[in-house]
Amino acid sequence: MSALQQIKLAQKLATSRGEPHIVVQVAGGKTIVMRDGKLRGAVVLERCLP
């Protein structure tokens, strides 16, 4: 899944669940979608608010 697709997914999750979601890049270079919270070294690519 590309970063753009993950950003769209994060936007969809944020609006449907009413919670902020972020797309982050972790140490191995992978990008993941997660609820907004502690990053522990990950780099924020996009923050999606409800």
Secondary structure, DSSP 8 states (H G I E B T S, - for coil): --HHHHHHHHHHHHHHHSS-EEEEE-TTS-EEEEESS--TT-EEEEEE--
